[in-house]
Amino acid sequence: FARQGPVTNAELLDFGFTQADLF
């Protein structure tokens, strides 16, 4: 899971991620 630019919460949810998973 890698991309340029910011990722919105909605996009994270689509991938099954939460902000906590990124930190």
SULQUI-V292367 format. One record per pair of residues at least 24 apart in sequence whose ideal C-beta (glycine too) atoms are under 7 Angstrom apart, sorted by sequence separation. I is the first residue (numbers start at 1). J is the second residue. D is the distance in Angstrom with one decimal. If there is no record, write none. Layout:
i=I j=J d=D
i=I j=J d=D
This chain:
none
